[in-house]
Amino acid sequence: MRVNRILLSSSLIVVALVLQVSVLARLHLPGAVPDLLLLVVLGLALVYGHVGGALVGFAAGLLADLAPPADHAAGRYALVLCVIGYLAGLVKPESGQVKTAAGPMLVVVAAAVGSTLLYAGVGALVGDTAARHVGLSSLLFTAALYDLLLAPFVVPGVMALARRAENDPLAETGSGRSGDIASGWLSGGTGLRIGGQRNGLRVKAARARSARAGRIKGVKRL
């Protein structure tokens, strides 16, 4: 990943995790907790693609696994967000621009439901049955509802920041810039001017020859 991607992703992940642990988790809403970290991963994956989405998801999930007050096995949420980031990156718009909000909203709902199911499935494999006591259907509904309500305030902003970082001129290579400058200078600078001067000299020479020919013919007629 590029340096600007790493810096932006790291900053957004840390801010999202702090807000989720210190604010959203303390709201004590019924059912699931709004997953701000998931929305950040989705926004970045829709810009970076499946490979970048998987890397960002794994890093975000691993940080959430290690951050207190985590009460599950380390690597569990990292696996979930890695898969979700990879799948979300597969539906990245080809042009990089989202035409309607319907597509990202469907991705948010699918990611909320899929991450809850995958998290509960991995927990069942390691002996964690907390989802059964809470109620899986309630978790699925509230997770999709909370994330869908929070997504319009998070996903577009994350995508806009990611696109701005991708278009940063400092991220371009020096050779590419020098080649563009050289080609632009040759096409718009001295090359055309010299060509225009040559064409002007040719026109002046042709006019001088025609004038001489006219004078010679006039002399012969006399």
Secondary structure as GFF3:
##gff-version 3
##sequence-region A 1 222
A	DSSP	alpha_helix	3	22	.	.	.	ID=ss1
A	DSSP	three_ten_helix	24	26	.	.	.	ID=ss2
A	DSSP	alpha_helix	36	66	.	.	.	ID=ss3
A	DSSP	alpha_helix	76	90	.	.	.	ID=ss4
A	DSSP	alpha_helix	102	125	.	.	.	ID=ss5
A	DSSP	alpha_helix	130	134	.	.	.	ID=ss6
A	DSSP	alpha_helix	136	166	.	.	.	ID=ss7
A	DSSP	three_ten_helix	169	171	.	.	.	ID=ss8
A	DSSP	alpha_helix	174	188	.	.	.	ID=ss9
A	DSSP	alpha_helix	190	221	.	.	.	ID=ss10
###
